[in-house]
Every structure is written in C-alpha cells, then in structure tokens.
C-alpha cells in the first residue's frame, strides 16, 4: 500500500464532488477525487452533455456540458489528485486514517466525503424484440451531440421527467 495520504478524499466526480474538491482546495487541503467513470462531471458529461438545465441557480438555462466544464475547471485549479475508472469497494479505519480499498489499489485519507450522486449507473434496458440488434444504431441511452438529430423525427422513451426534458432540448 502506498503511503500518500490525502487530507480529503471525495468519492464521486460529479457536480457535488467537484464543488467539494474546489472548496477543500480553497482551504489549502490536499484533495483526491475518485470516480468510477472515465471522465469527471458525472451524469452532466456522461449522460446528457447536450441537455439544457433549467434548475441551476444563477442560470435561467445552461447546457449540462458547459456547467460540467465550469465545475471541472473550478475544481482542478487547486491540483487535486484525480483517479478515474476506479471503484472504492470497502473502507476501514487505521488509527486516524481511513483506508479505502479500490479495484486498482488502496488509498489513505484523513477525511472521506461521499458524493456519489446516483452512483455508478447502468441504464435500464428495454425488453423488446430487436433491442440488442439496434443498440448503438438508433437505440441510445444518451444524446452526446444533439446536432445529429436536427431535422429528424425522434421517439423518446424515458421515465420521470427525462423524456420531456430531452424533447424540450431537442426542440431547441
């Protein structure tokens, strides 16, 4: 086990985790961010970068990607250690330290902040004929580039508000 000890480890690189890392850095703490995704930004960047958000203070309307990029820039200004594609599987106390057991290695920290949001997510798959055949060829879980859909007829299937949100975003 390596002995590099962070003052604060944030599990989750989405909006809340990024802001926590920024705030801790502003207080001159050493910070480590661990996220299971391949990039920072959480669902803003992974699931709906092209979606407009209407419920962020100070912004009547902002693209998820723009908010994500701003939060990432803000968090990285204090040089936190960023570890991506890593899952924390377990933790235990070791005196004044917390030992985090990840898939890749162990991490030592004095303080742990859990900012997993909805956590590592796996899309809910439809159970209908032809689904697997068209996955990635028309059937998608996210819209990384709304320009791809300009002028096309689109069928949206979603639970909660997501289908309505996407319809409004694609309408623009």
Phi, psi and omega in degrees: 000131178287151185260015177286121186248127176262150174295317183223131171247129178253119175266111181121119181254028175274193184306313182292316178296321179294318180292322177298318179296318177300311184297318178294320177297322177298332179268015176060038175261147173281133188233141173235133174248128177241129179221145181281344181276165180279355178213157176286161176115349178059217183295334178306317184266326186277323187252320185218058180298334183264008182270138174279139176252137183243004186236034179251123181308134177087353180229114175299327180200131178214140175292138180305318180300318181295318177296314179301314180296322178295317179295321178296313179301316180297315183292324186281351183294341178255017174055054174291155172283127182246125179238115182252166181056037181230135176247135173270121186263332187199162175214156177207157177276143173222085185066237179274000184253161172245129178259121178257126179261111178259173177295326184270323183191184176259152180229140178252138180210156176271327182223142180239129174244124177264115181228050185282357181055234176273005177081181175299130189243145176238123181301148175281122184269143177285150175247088179212155181300139176085355184303305182299323181297327184257001179298122183085354179238043182129321175270121183222161177258343182215163179241092182287335181217104184293339179299332179299338184255359182300129178077005181254156172275134185230137173253124179251133176237124180197158177261158180063222183267357190298317181295320178294316178301315180294321178300317178295320180294315182288333177298322180290000000 
